[in-house]
């Protein structure tokens, strides 16, 4: 049901953005079909594509607290998520609504893992090995406002750098797998693993600022290219419960609370081209 609501909301935002762009346009603006250059590649609605890399610094506070609890309980020294950088690779399709507004639709994907092992202090000779893997698929739609007239297909602003502010609505599909293995426990009594898999999904929100660089203002041969730097903060948190598969004999609960908090600062670099 959440996915259906997301698609309906996304379609509504795109229609609203197109209406807003028309309302703010004039005869000498990006929306004037008579003045726009012909697309080299005919893609409906959108004007260009960007490939973007984003560095994220999510909180992941609950996952980190769980590792801290294990370190405290067994006297280990396992790394936590504060030690890991997370990157996403994004594909962005954008639309020039007017010389002040743009919108886009982005698909971002990321995958990674945190792996570490440590001897235990309260189980002599034993060690605890941890592996946590994740994958996420994020869908975003954003609306950008440029306080100075911006480049579009038909017009050049004369500005090499164009600042913007933006807001966005997104939806996240998340999957995680955690495995903790105990080895060489005294007499092999507690040798085994504790494992859980979990899938979550929820809405996300974004506020963003940044700027475009227009190489075409330096070299006309590069007029269809664009480079974008942006910094943004997202609110993105998913909660639920997951069953534990435990064959160690240690007293772990049968179910655990899942709280994946991707909220945090992000920084991105994108290179784009008009169709």
Secondary structure, 3 states (H helix, E strand, C coil): CHHHHHHHHHHHHHHHHHHHHHHHCCCCCCCCCCCCCCCCCCCCCCCEEEEEEEEEEECCHHHHHHHHHHHHHHCCCCCCHHHCCEEEEEEEEEEECCCCEEEEEEEEEEEEEEEEEEECCCCCCCEEEEEEEEEEEEEEEEEEECCCCCCCCCCCCCCCEEEEEEEEEEEEEEEEEEEEEEECCHHHCCCEEEEEEEEEEEEEEEEEEEEEECHHHCCHHHCCEEEEEEEEEEECEEEEEEECEECCCCCCCCEEEEEEECCEEEEEEEEEEEC
